[in-house]
Amino acid sequence: MKISILTLFPEMFTGVFQQSILKQAQDRGVITYDVKNFREYTKDKHNRVDDYPYGGGGGMVLTPQPLFDAVEATKTNNDSEKPPRIVLLCPQGDRYDQKKAEEFAQEDHLILICGHYEGYDERIREHLITDEVSIGDYVLTGGEIGAMVITDSVTRLLPGALGNDTSAITDSYSTGLLEYPHYTRPKEFKGYKVPDVLMSGHHGKIDEWRREQALKRTYERRPDLLEEVELSDKDQKYLSTLQSKTKK
Ligand code: ADE
């Protein structure tokens, strides 16, 4: 897979892509990142990529030409037959979640466009991109941090990116539930103990405890997620006992 990032601040990505899993994934040949400054594509003689809005008002707007040319150059520079997903990062986009990360992880090529200033010329939205994505209901100074969030969450889903492939499957959201609590040594720390069941060696009981804890945590923190999850009769029964205890 390849992720291309079009930005005015390419240096922002240097540290992020040179550490930990994102670095390992590149070293293992699982993914290629390609960060480009789209200012290099402007035909403006003063090197500008933005201009005043027609109709007046404050702020500057990104002009279409540099981004159209940068996307064209990025597209043609790719050997995959599948057309790329061209994603505009902006607060008005579809809210990014694990499902979207899983969908993007199926692609061969993602092009992430990071804007700054007041906004984008609307023709970029109408005629250049395939998706608009927001990483949350707040306004950032630009799309770069959003592009890092997408890159990170997509990369870790690719086969071979994490040392242990099962960890991406059991983590929070992939199962539809929040994760159960984890413990490691020591058995007792400052008088706080590890639950007995985890040291019982009884795998059936441990699995049952973990499932219940995941259900409990999801019920308490994100009950909205329970509507989307497939629940067994046993799960339903456990949730009913929780409900009767908390009278939610
Ligand atoms: N640019 C500014 N705010 C943003 C957000 N919430 N998500 C993605 N890109 C943005």
py3Dmol code that shows the C-alpha trace and the ligand (Angstrom):
import py3Dmol

protein = """\
ATOM      1  CA  MET A   1       0.000   0.000   0.000  1.00  0.00           C
ATOM      2  CA  LYS A   2       1.037   3.589  -0.557  1.00  0.00           C
ATOM      3  CA  ILE A   3      -0.080   6.702   1.331  1.00  0.00           C
ATOM      4  CA  SER A   4       0.705  10.029  -0.319  1.00  0.00           C
ATOM      5  CA  ILE A   5       0.319  13.210   1.683  1.00  0.00           C
ATOM      6  CA  LEU A   6      -0.048  16.624   0.086  1.00  0.00           C
ATOM      7  CA  THR A   7       0.777  19.379   2.562  1.00  0.00           C
ATOM      8  CA  LEU A   8       2.409  22.792   2.910  1.00  0.00           C
ATOM      9  CA  PHE A   9       4.322  21.520   5.978  1.00  0.00           C
ATOM     10  CA  PRO A  10       6.055  18.244   5.029  1.00  0.00           C
ATOM     11  CA  GLU A  11       8.521  18.498   7.936  1.00  0.00           C
ATOM     12  CA  MET A  12       5.651  17.897  10.376  1.00  0.00           C
ATOM     13  CA  PHE A  13       5.637  14.238   9.282  1.00  0.00           C
ATOM     14  CA  THR A  14       9.342  13.495   9.688  1.00  0.00           C
ATOM     15  CA  GLY A  15       9.297  12.470  13.357  1.00  0.00           C
ATOM     16  CA  VAL A  16       5.995  10.610  13.135  1.00  0.00           C
ATOM     17  CA  PHE A  17       7.057   8.394  10.228  1.00  0.00           C
ATOM     18  CA  GLN A  18      10.524   7.679  11.628  1.00  0.00           C
ATOM     19  CA  GLN A  19       9.468   6.010  14.886  1.00  0.00           C
ATOM     20  CA  SER A  20       7.867   2.845  16.176  1.00  0.00           C
ATOM     21  CA  ILE A  21       5.315   0.856  14.136  1.00  0.00           C
ATOM     22  CA  LEU A  22       5.140   3.339  11.245  1.00  0.00           C
ATOM     23  CA  LYS A  23       8.884   3.084  10.734  1.00  0.00           C
ATOM     24  CA  GLN A  24       8.882  -0.716  11.116  1.00  0.00           C
ATOM     25  CA  ALA A  25       6.042  -1.066   8.617  1.00  0.00           C
ATOM     26  CA  GLN A  26       8.054   0.870   6.018  1.00  0.00           C
ATOM     27  CA  ASP A  27      11.205  -1.107   6.785  1.00  0.00           C
ATOM     28  CA  ARG A  28       9.260  -4.344   6.333  1.00  0.00           C
ATOM     29  CA  GLY A  29       7.923  -3.171   2.966  1.00  0.00           C
ATOM     30  CA  VAL A  30       4.296  -3.214   4.167  1.00  0.00           C
ATOM     31  CA  ILE A  31       3.714   0.447   3.251  1.00  0.00           C
ATOM     32  CA  THR A  32       5.323   3.411   1.503  1.00  0.00           C
ATOM     33  CA  TYR A  33       4.742   6.987   2.593  1.00  0.00           C
ATOM     34  CA  ASP A  34       5.282   9.813   0.195  1.00  0.00           C
ATOM     35  CA  VAL A  35       5.019  13.368   1.562  1.00  0.00           C
ATOM     36  CA  LYS A  36       4.921  16.231  -0.939  1.00  0.00           C
ATOM     37  CA  ASN A  37       4.728  19.974  -0.592  1.00  0.00           C
ATOM     38  CA  PHE A  38       1.997  21.015  -3.016  1.00  0.00           C
ATOM     39  CA  ARG A  39       3.455  24.529  -3.172  1.00  0.00           C
ATOM     40  CA  GLU A  40       5.993  22.994  -5.584  1.00  0.00           C
ATOM     41  CA  TYR A  41       3.179  22.643  -8.134  1.00  0.00           C
ATOM     42  CA  THR A  42       1.947  26.239  -8.115  1.00  0.00           C
ATOM     43  CA  LYS A  43       2.190  28.185 -11.363  1.00  0.00           C
ATOM     44  CA  ASP A  44       1.842  31.492  -9.511  1.00  0.00           C
ATOM     45  CA  LYS A  45       4.908  33.653 -10.067  1.00  0.00           C
ATOM     46  CA  HIS A  46       5.033  34.545  -6.354  1.00  0.00           C
ATOM     47  CA  ASN A  47       4.705  30.887  -5.362  1.00  0.00           C
ATOM     48  CA  ARG A  48       1.295  31.443  -3.782  1.00  0.00           C
ATOM     49  CA  VAL A  49      -1.222  28.644  -3.249  1.00  0.00           C
ATOM     50  CA  ASP A  50      -4.054  30.739  -1.772  1.00  0.00           C
ATOM     51  CA  ASP A  51      -6.012  33.864  -2.609  1.00  0.00           C
ATOM     52  CA  TYR A  52      -8.743  36.184  -1.319  1.00  0.00           C
ATOM     53  CA  PRO A  53     -12.302  34.832  -1.454  1.00  0.00           C
ATOM     54  CA  TYR A  54     -14.606  36.054  -4.229  1.00  0.00           C
ATOM     55  CA  GLY A  55     -17.450  37.969  -2.611  1.00  0.00           C
ATOM     56  CA  GLY A  56     -15.206  39.275   0.161  1.00  0.00           C
ATOM     57  CA  GLY A  57     -14.953  38.232   3.764  1.00  0.00           C
ATOM     58  CA  GLY A  58     -11.972  37.309   5.879  1.00  0.00           C
ATOM     59  CA  GLY A  59      -9.422  34.546   5.456  1.00  0.00           C
ATOM     60  CA  MET A  60      -7.679  33.039   2.495  1.00  0.00           C
ATOM     61  CA  VAL A  61      -8.814  30.179   0.253  1.00  0.00           C
ATOM     62  CA  LEU A  62      -6.610  27.467  -1.300  1.00  0.00           C
ATOM     63  CA  THR A  63      -6.667  27.821  -5.091  1.00  0.00           C
ATOM     64  CA  PRO A  64      -7.446  24.758  -7.212  1.00  0.00           C
ATOM     65  CA  GLN A  65      -4.458  24.696  -9.616  1.00  0.00           C
ATOM     66  CA  PRO A  66      -1.626  23.559  -7.273  1.00  0.00           C
ATOM     67  CA  LEU A  67      -3.732  20.783  -5.748  1.00  0.00           C
ATOM     68  CA  PHE A  68      -5.121  19.532  -9.093  1.00  0.00           C
ATOM     69  CA  ASP A  69      -1.575  19.350 -10.504  1.00  0.00           C
ATOM     70  CA  ALA A  70      -0.118  17.787  -7.346  1.00  0.00           C
ATOM     71  CA  VAL A  71      -2.822  15.077  -7.329  1.00  0.00           C
ATOM     72  CA  GLU A  72      -2.282  14.394 -11.047  1.00  0.00           C
ATOM     73  CA  ALA A  73       1.474  13.972 -10.517  1.00  0.00           C
ATOM     74  CA  THR A  74       0.884  11.748  -7.472  1.00  0.00           C
ATOM     75  CA  LYS A  75      -1.643   9.567  -9.305  1.00  0.00           C
ATOM     76  CA  THR A  76       0.476   8.970 -12.387  1.00  0.00           C
ATOM     77  CA  ASN A  77       3.437   8.128 -10.215  1.00  0.00           C
ATOM     78  CA  ASN A  78       1.726   4.982  -8.970  1.00  0.00           C
ATOM     79  CA  ASP A  79       1.771   1.515 -10.581  1.00  0.00           C
ATOM     80  CA  SER A  80      -1.527   0.213  -9.155  1.00  0.00           C
ATOM     81  CA  GLU A  81      -4.466  -0.278 -11.538  1.00  0.00           C
ATOM     82  CA  LYS A  82      -7.005   0.579  -8.858  1.00  0.00           C
ATOM     83  CA  PRO A  83      -7.728   4.329  -8.805  1.00  0.00           C
ATOM     84  CA  PRO A  84      -6.592   6.065  -5.605  1.00  0.00           C
ATOM     85  CA  ARG A  85      -8.914   7.349  -2.876  1.00  0.00           C
ATOM     86  CA  ILE A  86      -8.353  11.101  -2.731  1.00  0.00           C
ATOM     87  CA  VAL A  87      -9.212  12.282   0.761  1.00  0.00           C
ATOM     88  CA  LEU A  88      -9.666  15.885   1.819  1.00  0.00           C
ATOM     89  CA  LEU A  89      -9.144  16.522   5.531  1.00  0.00           C
ATOM     90  CA  CYS A  90     -11.608  19.104   6.837  1.00  0.00           C
ATOM     91  CA  PRO A  91     -13.978  19.633   9.779  1.00  0.00           C
ATOM     92  CA  GLN A  92     -17.029  19.259   7.477  1.00  0.00           C
ATOM     93  CA  GLY A  93     -16.091  15.727   6.370  1.00  0.00           C
ATOM     94  CA  ASP A  94     -17.545  12.338   7.400  1.00  0.00           C
ATOM     95  CA  ARG A  95     -16.478  11.479  10.928  1.00  0.00           C
ATOM     96  CA  TYR A  96     -13.481   9.122  10.875  1.00  0.00           C
ATOM     97  CA  ASP A  97     -13.838   5.848  12.787  1.00  0.00           C
ATOM     98  CA  GLN A  98     -12.458   2.288  12.878  1.00  0.00           C
ATOM     99  CA  LYS A  99     -14.818   1.177  10.115  1.00  0.00           C
ATOM    100  CA  LYS A 100     -13.433   3.858   7.803  1.00  0.00           C
ATOM    101  CA  ALA A 101      -9.870   2.841   8.778  1.00  0.00           C
ATOM    102  CA  GLU A 102     -10.711  -0.761   7.800  1.00  0.00           C
ATOM    103  CA  GLU A 103     -12.181   0.433   4.501  1.00  0.00           C
ATOM    104  CA  PHE A 104      -9.104   2.567   3.704  1.00  0.00           C
ATOM    105  CA  ALA A 105      -6.794  -0.339   4.626  1.00  0.00           C
ATOM    106  CA  GLN A 106      -8.257  -2.273   1.638  1.00  0.00           C
ATOM    107  CA  GLU A 107      -7.020   0.355  -0.840  1.00  0.00           C
ATOM    108  CA  ASP A 108      -3.775   0.299  -2.820  1.00  0.00           C
ATOM    109  CA  HIS A 109      -3.249   4.050  -2.740  1.00  0.00           C
ATOM    110  CA  LEU A 110      -4.564   6.825  -0.495  1.00  0.00           C
ATOM    111  CA  ILE A 111      -3.870  10.478  -1.253  1.00  0.00           C
ATOM    112  CA  LEU A 112      -4.461  12.682   1.802  1.00  0.00           C
ATOM    113  CA  ILE A 113      -4.847  16.419   1.208  1.00  0.00           C
ATOM    114  CA  CYS A 114      -4.073  18.699   4.154  1.00  0.00           C
ATOM    115  CA  GLY A 115      -5.426  22.225   3.967  1.00  0.00           C
ATOM    116  CA  HIS A 116      -4.741  25.331   5.987  1.00  0.00           C
ATOM    117  CA  TYR A 117      -6.178  28.850   5.907  1.00  0.00           C
ATOM    118  CA  GLU A 118      -9.893  29.525   5.725  1.00  0.00           C
ATOM    119  CA  GLY A 119     -10.758  26.700   3.366  1.00  0.00           C
ATOM    120  CA  TYR A 120     -10.561  25.109  -0.060  1.00  0.00           C
ATOM    121  CA  ASP A 121     -11.931  26.418  -3.346  1.00  0.00           C
ATOM    122  CA  GLU A 122     -15.175  24.457  -3.759  1.00  0.00           C
ATOM    123  CA  ARG A 123     -14.083  23.048  -7.156  1.00  0.00           C
ATOM    124  CA  ILE A 124     -11.507  20.961  -5.294  1.00  0.00           C
ATOM    125  CA  ARG A 125     -14.384  19.328  -3.400  1.00  0.00           C
ATOM    126  CA  GLU A 126     -16.580  18.957  -6.459  1.00  0.00           C
ATOM    127  CA  HIS A 127     -14.096  17.755  -9.073  1.00  0.00           C
ATOM    128  CA  LEU A 128     -10.911  16.417  -7.512  1.00  0.00           C
ATOM    129  CA  ILE A 129     -11.510  14.353  -4.409  1.00  0.00           C
ATOM    130  CA  THR A 130     -13.364  11.124  -3.628  1.00  0.00           C
ATOM    131  CA  ASP A 131     -13.837  11.570   0.156  1.00  0.00           C
ATOM    132  CA  GLU A 132     -13.998  14.255   2.830  1.00  0.00           C
ATOM    133  CA  VAL A 133     -12.975  13.210   6.309  1.00  0.00           C
ATOM    134  CA  SER A 134     -13.012  14.901   9.712  1.00  0.00           C
ATOM    135  CA  ILE A 135     -11.182  13.261  12.611  1.00  0.00           C
ATOM    136  CA  GLY A 136     -13.566  14.728  15.199  1.00  0.00           C
ATOM    137  CA  ASP A 137     -15.906  17.539  16.083  1.00  0.00           C
ATOM    138  CA  TYR A 138     -13.303  20.200  16.728  1.00  0.00           C
ATOM    139  CA  VAL A 139     -11.329  22.536  14.498  1.00  0.00           C
ATOM    140  CA  LEU A 140      -7.584  22.012  14.033  1.00  0.00           C
ATOM    141  CA  THR A 141      -5.130  24.497  12.546  1.00  0.00           C
ATOM    142  CA  GLY A 142      -4.750  22.260   9.507  1.00  0.00           C
ATOM    143  CA  GLY A 143      -5.260  18.768   8.124  1.00  0.00           C
ATOM    144  CA  GLU A 144      -1.783  17.399   8.975  1.00  0.00           C
ATOM    145  CA  ILE A 145      -2.629  15.932  12.369  1.00  0.00           C
ATOM    146  CA  GLY A 146      -5.729  14.333  10.830  1.00  0.00           C
ATOM    147  CA  ALA A 147      -3.569  12.828   8.077  1.00  0.00           C
ATOM    148  CA  MET A 148      -1.281  11.378  10.767  1.00  0.00           C
ATOM    149  CA  VAL A 149      -4.277   9.859  12.550  1.00  0.00           C
ATOM    150  CA  ILE A 150      -5.481   8.211   9.334  1.00  0.00           C
ATOM    151  CA  THR A 151      -1.999   7.012   8.385  1.00  0.00           C
ATOM    152  CA  ASP A 152      -1.383   5.507  11.806  1.00  0.00           C
ATOM    153  CA  SER A 153      -4.756   3.774  12.149  1.00  0.00           C
ATOM    154  CA  VAL A 154      -4.630   2.371   8.590  1.00  0.00           C
ATOM    155  CA  THR A 155      -1.005   1.212   8.763  1.00  0.00           C
ATOM    156  CA  ARG A 156      -1.508  -0.855  11.924  1.00  0.00           C
ATOM    157  CA  LEU A 157      -4.282  -2.806  10.177  1.00  0.00           C
ATOM    158  CA  LEU A 158      -2.075  -3.952   7.295  1.00  0.00           C
ATOM    159  CA  PRO A 159      -0.910  -7.572   7.467  1.00  0.00           C
ATOM    160  CA  GLY A 160       2.651  -7.655   8.771  1.00  0.00           C
ATOM    161  CA  ALA A 161       2.621  -4.111  10.206  1.00  0.00           C
ATOM    162  CA  LEU A 162       2.309  -5.204  13.827  1.00  0.00           C
ATOM    163  CA  GLY A 163       4.637  -7.908  15.077  1.00  0.00           C
ATOM    164  CA  ASN A 164       1.642  -9.906  16.247  1.00  0.00           C
ATOM    165  CA  ASP A 165      -1.245  -9.893  13.748  1.00  0.00           C
ATOM    166  CA  THR A 166      -3.896 -10.906  16.290  1.00  0.00           C
ATOM    167  CA  SER A 167      -3.521  -7.725  18.328  1.00  0.00           C
ATOM    168  CA  ALA A 168      -5.224  -5.584  15.664  1.00  0.00           C
ATOM    169  CA  ILE A 169      -8.188  -7.950  15.643  1.00  0.00           C
ATOM    170  CA  THR A 170      -8.846  -8.078  19.391  1.00  0.00           C
ATOM    171  CA  ASP A 171      -8.310  -4.390  20.169  1.00  0.00           C
ATOM    172  CA  SER A 172     -10.990  -1.879  21.084  1.00  0.00           C
ATOM    173  CA  TYR A 173     -13.488  -1.137  18.270  1.00  0.00           C
ATOM    174  CA  SER A 174     -12.408  -4.023  15.997  1.00  0.00           C
ATOM    175  CA  THR A 175     -14.483  -6.402  18.120  1.00  0.00           C
ATOM    176  CA  GLY A 176     -17.193  -3.767  18.401  1.00  0.00           C
ATOM    177  CA  LEU A 177     -16.630  -3.648  22.179  1.00  0.00           C
ATOM    178  CA  LEU A 178     -14.141  -1.708  24.278  1.00  0.00           C
ATOM    179  CA  GLU A 179     -11.210  -3.819  25.419  1.00  0.00           C
ATOM    180  CA  TYR A 180     -11.223  -5.781  28.683  1.00  0.00           C
ATOM    181  CA  PRO A 181      -8.673  -4.788  31.393  1.00  0.00           C
ATOM    182  CA  HIS A 182      -5.127  -6.133  31.191  1.00  0.00           C
ATOM    183  CA  TYR A 183      -2.756  -6.956  34.045  1.00  0.00           C
ATOM    184  CA  THR A 184       0.884  -7.996  34.234  1.00  0.00           C
ATOM    185  CA  ARG A 185       3.392  -8.687  37.021  1.00  0.00           C
ATOM    186  CA  PRO A 186       3.554  -8.113  39.984  1.00  0.00           C
ATOM    187  CA  LYS A 187       0.553  -9.987  41.438  1.00  0.00           C
ATOM    188  CA  GLU A 188       0.222  -7.260  44.021  1.00  0.00           C
ATOM    189  CA  PHE A 189       1.340  -3.639  43.663  1.00  0.00           C
ATOM    190  CA  LYS A 190       0.966  -1.183  46.569  1.00  0.00           C
ATOM    191  CA  GLY A 191      -1.684  -3.535  47.935  1.00  0.00           C
ATOM    192  CA  TYR A 192      -3.664  -3.550  44.646  1.00  0.00           C
ATOM    193  CA  LYS A 193      -4.269  -7.131  43.477  1.00  0.00           C
ATOM    194  CA  VAL A 194      -4.664  -8.804  40.107  1.00  0.00           C
ATOM    195  CA  PRO A 195      -8.095 -10.541  39.782  1.00  0.00           C
ATOM    196  CA  ASP A 196      -7.772 -14.187  40.904  1.00  0.00           C
ATOM    197  CA  VAL A 197      -9.396 -15.587  37.777  1.00  0.00           C
ATOM    198  CA  LEU A 198      -6.452 -14.423  35.610  1.00  0.00           C
ATOM    199  CA  MET A 199      -4.077 -16.589  37.607  1.00  0.00           C
ATOM    200  CA  SER A 200      -6.390 -19.605  37.772  1.00  0.00           C
ATOM    201  CA  GLY A 201      -5.001 -21.137  34.569  1.00  0.00           C
ATOM    202  CA  HIS A 202      -8.614 -21.940  33.601  1.00  0.00           C
ATOM    203  CA  HIS A 203      -8.873 -20.603  30.038  1.00  0.00           C
ATOM    204  CA  GLY A 204     -12.633 -21.035  29.752  1.00  0.00           C
ATOM    205  CA  LYS A 205     -13.180 -18.944  32.870  1.00  0.00           C
ATOM    206  CA  ILE A 206     -10.627 -16.351  31.763  1.00  0.00           C
ATOM    207  CA  ASP A 207     -12.344 -15.953  28.372  1.00  0.00           C
ATOM    208  CA  GLU A 208     -15.715 -15.591  30.088  1.00  0.00           C
ATOM    209  CA  TRP A 209     -14.356 -12.978  32.517  1.00  0.00           C
ATOM    210  CA  ARG A 210     -12.770 -11.019  29.667  1.00  0.00           C
ATOM    211  CA  ARG A 211     -15.968 -11.044  27.637  1.00  0.00           C
ATOM    212  CA  GLU A 212     -17.957  -9.825  30.641  1.00  0.00           C
ATOM    213  CA  GLN A 213     -15.439  -7.108  31.401  1.00  0.00           C
ATOM    214  CA  ALA A 214     -15.523  -5.923  27.780  1.00  0.00           C
ATOM    215  CA  LEU A 215     -19.334  -5.836  27.912  1.00  0.00           C
ATOM    216  CA  LYS A 216     -19.299  -4.007  31.251  1.00  0.00           C
ATOM    217  CA  ARG A 217     -16.798  -1.410  30.094  1.00  0.00           C
ATOM    218  CA  THR A 218     -18.715  -0.790  26.884  1.00  0.00           C
ATOM    219  CA  TYR A 219     -22.024  -0.589  28.757  1.00  0.00           C
ATOM    220  CA  GLU A 220     -20.596   1.942  31.211  1.00  0.00           C
ATOM    221  CA  ARG A 221     -18.568   4.089  28.831  1.00  0.00           C
ATOM    222  CA  ARG A 222     -20.002   3.709  25.327  1.00  0.00           C
ATOM    223  CA  PRO A 223     -23.480   2.131  25.492  1.00  0.00           C
ATOM    224  CA  ASP A 224     -24.119   3.387  21.933  1.00  0.00           C
ATOM    225  CA  LEU A 225     -21.623   0.785  20.639  1.00  0.00           C
ATOM    226  CA  LEU A 226     -23.725  -2.097  22.000  1.00  0.00           C
ATOM    227  CA  GLU A 227     -26.401  -1.427  19.388  1.00  0.00           C
ATOM    228  CA  GLU A 228     -24.002  -2.445  16.603  1.00  0.00           C
ATOM    229  CA  VAL A 229     -22.568  -5.612  18.200  1.00  0.00           C
ATOM    230  CA  GLU A 230     -23.767  -9.167  17.767  1.00  0.00           C
ATOM    231  CA  LEU A 231     -24.634 -10.382  21.271  1.00  0.00           C
ATOM    232  CA  SER A 232     -25.095 -14.007  22.326  1.00  0.00           C
ATOM    233  CA  ASP A 233     -27.847 -15.072  24.748  1.00  0.00           C
ATOM    234  CA  LYS A 234     -25.201 -15.248  27.446  1.00  0.00           C
ATOM    235  CA  ASP A 235     -24.049 -11.682  26.678  1.00  0.00           C
ATOM    236  CA  GLN A 236     -27.674 -10.459  26.823  1.00  0.00           C
ATOM    237  CA  LYS A 237     -28.191 -12.145  30.151  1.00  0.00           C
ATOM    238  CA  TYR A 238     -25.041 -10.602  31.594  1.00  0.00           C
ATOM    239  CA  LEU A 239     -26.074  -7.157  30.334  1.00  0.00           C
ATOM    240  CA  SER A 240     -29.528  -7.542  31.932  1.00  0.00           C
ATOM    241  CA  THR A 241     -27.923  -8.224  35.312  1.00  0.00           C
ATOM    242  CA  LEU A 242     -25.760  -5.119  34.852  1.00  0.00           C
ATOM    243  CA  GLN A 243     -28.798  -3.072  33.892  1.00  0.00           C
ATOM    244  CA  SER A 244     -30.776  -4.194  36.915  1.00  0.00           C
ATOM    245  CA  LYS A 245     -27.822  -3.332  39.170  1.00  0.00           C
ATOM    246  CA  THR A 246     -27.293   0.161  37.781  1.00  0.00           C
ATOM    247  CA  LYS A 247     -30.972   0.838  36.847  1.00  0.00           C
ATOM    248  CA  LYS A 248     -29.865   2.639  33.662  1.00  0.00           C
TER     249      LYS A 248
END
"""
ligand_1 = """\
10
ADE
N -8.790 20.374 9.623
C -9.233 21.215 10.593
N -10.004 20.568 11.489
C -10.065 19.266 11.087
C -10.711 18.096 11.603
N -11.447 18.117 12.703
N -10.547 16.944 10.931
C -9.796 16.894 9.806
N -9.175 17.971 9.269
C -9.298 19.144 9.910
"""
view = py3Dmol.view(width=600, height=400)
view.addModel(protein, "pdb")
view.setStyle({"model": 0}, {"cartoon": {"style": "trace"}})
view.addModel(ligand_1, "xyz")
view.setStyle({"model": 1}, {"stick": {}})
view.zoomTo()
view.show()
